[in-house]
């Protein structure tokens, strides 16, 4: 089973959605625990886009939340990079994804080095 590593940077993003989606944490954890790379959208090297069904909406995965995750297979780790509500944002650009990836990586490196 994959281990989940949640960064402070990711928590800041999730906090903004928490008011609208009180069950966000449970929904996210459930989706991350059942993550199978072959079933998700592969974006680029070790980065996947996952659809998250929210208990707080009467919609399926297609109308719910989106998260980009980094899969670190050597350590059996899955690391959420960013999250957003699809109805408010269709998708994110590669530049924005790179920014989120960089912020996440910086935090992880600081934790390891610190």
C-alpha positions, 0 to 999 in steps of 0.5 A: 500500500502507498504511503501518503505524504501531505505537505504544508503547502498542499494543506494551505490549498485544501484549507481554502476548499474546506469550507465548501467541502467539509468532507474534503479530508476523508474524500481525498484520503479515500482517493489517495489510498485507492490510487492505481497509476494505470487508472489515472491520467498520466500528465508527465513523469511521475505526475498524475491527475486524479478525480475526487468525488465529493460527498458534499456534492450530488455529482460524480467524479466528473463534477468534483475536485481535481488533484495532481499527485506525484508518485515516488515509486521507489519509496512507495509514496504518493504526494498531492501537489495541488487541488482545485474544484473543477466547476471553478477552474477547468484545469491548470496550465503546465506553468502553474503545475510546475510552480506547485511541483516546485513548491512541494519539492522545496518543502520536502527537501527542506524537511529532509535536510532540516 
